[in-house]
Amino acid sequence: MNGDTQAAVGEEQLTVLLALHQTALETMSHGLIMIDAAERVVLYNQRFLQMYGLSGEVVRVGAHIRDVIAHAVGQGIFGEERFEDIWKRRNGRIAERKPFSTRRPMTDGRTYALHYTPMPDGGWVTLCEDVSHRYAMERALRVQIERFDQAVSHMSHGLCMFGPDERLIVCNKQYLEIYGLDPSVIKPGVTHRELLAHWIAQGNEPGMTADEFYARRTLAVRGREVATMLLHLKSGRVVKATSRPTPNGGWVSAHEDVTERLHYEEVLREQNLLFDAAIENMPHGLCMYDRDLRVIVSNRRYREIYGLSADDARPGTPMLELMRTSTDRGIHRADADPEEMLAGILRWKEEHPNQPYLRHLADGRVIAVRFQRMANGGWVSTFEDVTARERAAQELQEQHRRFDVALSNMAHGLCMIDAGLRIIVCNRRYVDMFGMSPEVVKPGIHMRDVFAHSIGLGNHPGTGADEMFLRYREALGRGETVMTHHLANGCIVRITYQTMPQGGWVAIYEDVTERHKAEQSIAHMARHDALTDLPNRVLFREKMAEGLARVEANGEALAVFCLDLDNFKSVNDTLGHPIGDKLLRTIAERLGRAVEADDTIARLGGDEFAVLQAQADGAAAEALAHRIIALVAEPILIDGHEINSGVSIGIAMVPDDGTAADHLMKCADLALYRAKAEGRNTFRFFEPDMDSRIRTRRALELDLRRALAAGEFSLAYQPQIDLATNDLIAMEALLRWSHPERGPVAPSEFIPIAEDIGFIVPLGEWVLRQACAEAARWPEPIRIAVNLSPVQFRNRGLITTVTQALAAARLAPQRLELEITEAVLLQEDETVVATLHQLRALGVRISMDDFGTGYSSLSYLRSFPFDKIKIDRSFISDLGRNRDSAAIVRAIANLGASLGIETTAEGIETDEQLELVRRAGCTGMQGYLTSPPRPAADVPALIARLRGEEAAA
């Protein structure tokens, strides 16, 4: 081949190669442009022009890239960006001579990725890639990931995922919150066993160890199927854990707090039971059918109506079969055809869907059947026996006649008015109530004319017909339903209006004159004491508030009195409540004579009164207190009984002692407490130190309540000696209190407090049990004597307490002697005596303590046969000096001997006293002469000494 031929072949190959390059360039999916070092276009493809919508006349080989960019800016592909800004930014990146890429959003919504590559000769190749789809997918993926994160973070369930190595991959915050897990411990990488151990350590799943719980959970989550487990938290809530295996051998679990749902499910079950019960017990029959006319459910009443059994009407039974069964049993008439009955029912249901279908049964009953279509094509039918209603409908005309009679004879007036305020109908009572003429007031008359007629009769003096009618019409327009007329003759008429659906009103006229008087009386009773008609606590507080307001506004002075009758309870107990009530009324009348017109007297309750003295200084308050004491002290004769009463008074001064009602009442009450403590039948003004004394008593009350549990009480025992044989016959148990700070507290100080606050009941029970237990260790037949408080006798459990104490100590009942005072018998006689007889029936001995110091000792000896009388030490202490005391002791001893009752003298301290009571005829003695009260630990030695003395004698 010669040179020309070779050149031709080489040129042809070059042409082919160039053509291939050009084809590759034009068919590539990316746009491409190449510029040289002088920034002139040396190469580009059509894809580049298409992507940017550029003209081939501007973008050509040799064109300056500046002109190309300017052309592109002119095409609007860069939006609002200025050419200078684009050119400056582009040159800044080009100057670095490093490959770079950038992403540019286009105005038409597409996104291009631009890849800039420098060439060795100083030029640049720019590759333009349309990444709109990929960018959209990336963006969508990011959104999807964000949504997934949001969904996981905000889902109501807890979520956790574990890998095949049983390590936590991920969990959301709800999972941590549901179980109260520590996020610093429970985080990706923690093992399943560690997590469950932490969970159990929080107190969840009580009664289960971490290993047991791990084995249980592993069994659930490692299965091939979805597993559900209920987990119980320490708070009592229940979480449902649903675990699903993952393809890689791990699992994912959803955790839902189902506490409420379980509760609701339980409630639903209960509601279903209630629903079933309601259906079975509803007065109407009910049967539910599906779209194929088959029974879904029926109730007992439905089956009773049609003579069916539960098996006859079981679910799935065709309605036609039910009709045939009831027809065969004679429920329907003999000529009834089940197919025709069914067809008739179906026609009626379609033609009259909202009206009941009446079925006339063979026995004369009429059943109203109502149909209610269900969404699934079936229906619910109810069956009501309307036989009585149908019969009642036949009596409708009679009822209309009776209505006319009732309208004419009803106790209230009645008037029916149309929307134009004309009378439709009215009864005679309405006309007579206002003394109007039935010839004037009749259907058709306008209410303006009715008012004119009534005013003409003088019912409404000072009121014109037009004015009255205008007020009447405006009141009805405002919707007022109740009006009241005060007639000139003193009658009060209450009118109640009821609007009618078609317009107009029904008015009921009621004469409420007597009711009004009764309401005024009730209002008076609500603020006054029913027994004395004095103001009660409510009205007294109101008067007190008014007085305090005057003190604040005008600087007035007031005095507040609290009064308490002395020995009022004894009057009630001895003479009876009727005389006590008359005494209170007399006292109220005398208080009224003692005070001035501006003063207020009130009965606060029981025998407690209060006085509010107006314009009072200390001298005026003292003078009033003296008047009250003097008036109350005057003898009072009631039903043949002369009663000598007294009153204790506490006084608080306003404003010196305060200006608050509650505080003043407290101050007066404290002063009253001082007056009663210092002899009664006197008065005291409030002093600041009174409050501190009350606080001291309250502190003692608190100490008393805790002393029993703290073991601060103990018993001491004092011997009782038989004077005939000198034998030790009994020990009396005496209560002692050793206070940790006060030291020994006298029984006379704490026993009354214990009785006041009711603590004597548990304290007395402790004494009884302790004394019986101690006595069980003594030689027989030595008895134990225990004092009982009147408060204990009011406790219904006394018999049980005594029985249990004897049983617990295994002490014979005959060795227990209960000592009571006459105050016990001042209570309800029949109940007290019955209780004493029950104790006697147990075998327990009953002794009367402090005999001769009460009110009616002899009557008490007649009411119950006591085993022993204990003569009070007050008669013994001056036995040698006072002849009266000696006479009393002899009289009591003789009385006891005649009644067969033992008599024991208390407080024997000298040989002289012992000899005197022996001569007087007493059968026993007790006192320091034999021994002072000794603690339980000394009693065995004391018994041995006394029995030894007895042996020596």
MOQUI-V848848 format. One record per pair of residues at least 6 apart in sequence whose C-alpha atoms are under 6 Angstrom apart, sorted by the first residue. I is the first residue (numbers start at 1). J is the second residue. Records with the same first field share a line. If there is no record, write none. Layout:
BEGIN
I: J, J
END
This chain:
BEGIN
26: 45
30: 128, 129
31: 47, 48, 127, 128
32: 44, 45, 48, 126, 127
33: 43, 44, 125, 126
34: 41, 42, 43, 124, 125
35: 41, 42, 123, 124
36: 123
37: 122, 123
39: 64, 65
40: 62, 63, 64, 65
41: 61, 62, 63
42: 61
77: 107
79: 107
99: 116, 117
100: 116
101: 114, 115, 116
102: 113, 114
103: 112, 113
104: 111, 112
105: 111
110: 132
111: 131, 132
112: 129, 130, 131
113: 128, 129
114: 127, 128
115: 126, 127
116: 125, 126
117: 124, 125
118: 124
153: 172
157: 255, 256
158: 174, 175, 254, 255
159: 171, 172, 175, 253, 254
160: 170, 171, 252, 253
161: 168, 169, 170, 251, 252
162: 168, 169, 250, 251
163: 250
164: 249, 250
166: 191, 192
167: 189, 190, 191, 192
168: 188, 189, 190
169: 188
170: 188
197: 210
200: 210
203: 234
204: 233, 234
205: 232, 233
220: 227
221: 243
226: 243, 244
227: 242, 243
228: 241, 242
229: 240, 241
230: 239, 240
231: 238, 239
232: 238
237: 259
238: 258, 259
239: 256, 257, 258
240: 255, 256
241: 254, 255
242: 253, 254
243: 252, 253
244: 251, 252
245: 251
280: 299, 300
284: 383, 384
285: 301, 302, 382, 383
286: 298, 299, 302, 381, 382
287: 297, 298, 381
288: 295, 296, 297, 380
289: 295, 296, 378, 379
290: 378
291: 377, 378
293: 318, 319
294: 316, 317, 318, 319
295: 315, 316, 317
296: 315
297: 315
306: 326
323: 338
324: 338
331: 362
332: 361, 362
333: 362
356: 368, 369, 370
357: 368, 369
358: 367, 368
359: 366, 367
360: 366
365: 387
366: 385, 386, 387
367: 384, 385, 386
368: 383, 384
369: 382, 383
370: 381, 382
371: 380, 381
372: 379, 380
373: 379
407: 427
408: 427, 428
412: 509, 510
413: 429, 430, 508, 509
414: 426, 427, 430, 507, 508
415: 425, 426, 506, 507
416: 423, 424, 425, 505, 506
417: 423, 424, 504, 505
418: 504
419: 503, 504
421: 446, 447
422: 444, 445, 446, 447
423: 443, 444, 445
424: 443
425: 443
448: 469
451: 465
452: 465
459: 487, 488
460: 487
481: 496, 497
482: 495, 496
483: 494, 495
484: 493, 494, 495
485: 492, 493
486: 492
491: 513
492: 511, 512, 513
493: 510, 511, 512
494: 509, 510
495: 508, 509
496: 507, 508
497: 506, 507
498: 505, 506
499: 505
527: 535, 536, 538, 539
528: 534, 535, 536
529: 535, 536
532: 585
534: 602
535: 602
536: 602, 603, 604
537: 604
557: 615, 616, 654
558: 613, 614, 615, 616, 654
559: 612, 613, 616, 652, 653, 654
560: 611, 612, 651, 652
561: 610, 611, 650, 651
562: 610, 649, 650, 668
563: 608, 609, 610, 648, 649
564: 607, 608, 647, 648
565: 607, 646, 647
566: 646, 647
572: 580
594: 627, 628
599: 612, 613, 614
600: 611, 612
601: 610, 611
602: 609, 610
603: 609
632: 646
633: 645, 646
635: 643, 644
636: 642, 643
646: 681
647: 681
648: 675, 676, 680, 681, 682, 683
649: 672, 683
650: 668, 671, 672, 683, 684, 685
651: 668, 685, 686
652: 667, 668, 686
667: 686
671: 684, 685, 686
675: 682, 683, 684
712: 737, 738
713: 736, 737
714: 736
715: 734, 735, 736
716: 733, 734, 933, 934, 935
717: 731, 732, 733, 933, 934
718: 731, 732, 933
719: 730, 731
720: 729, 730, 731, 925, 926
721: 727, 728, 729, 924, 925
722: 924
723: 923, 924
729: 782
730: 782, 783, 784
731: 784, 785
732: 784, 785
733: 785, 786
737: 744, 745
738: 744
754: 760
761: 792
769: 805
772: 809
773: 809
776: 811
783: 815, 816
784: 816
785: 817, 818
786: 818, 819
787: 818, 819
788: 819, 820
790: 824
813: 843, 844
814: 843, 844
816: 844
817: 844, 845, 846
818: 846
819: 847, 848, 849
820: 848, 849
821: 848, 849
846: 866, 867
847: 866, 867, 868, 869
848: 869
849: 870
850: 870, 871, 872
851: 870, 871, 872
867: 901
868: 901, 902, 903
869: 903
870: 903, 904, 905
871: 905
872: 906
873: 906, 907
875: 885
879: 885, 886
890: 920
893: 903, 921, 922
902: 923
903: 922, 923
904: 923, 924, 925
905: 925
906: 926, 927
907: 927
908: 926, 927, 929
909: 927, 928, 929
910: 929
END
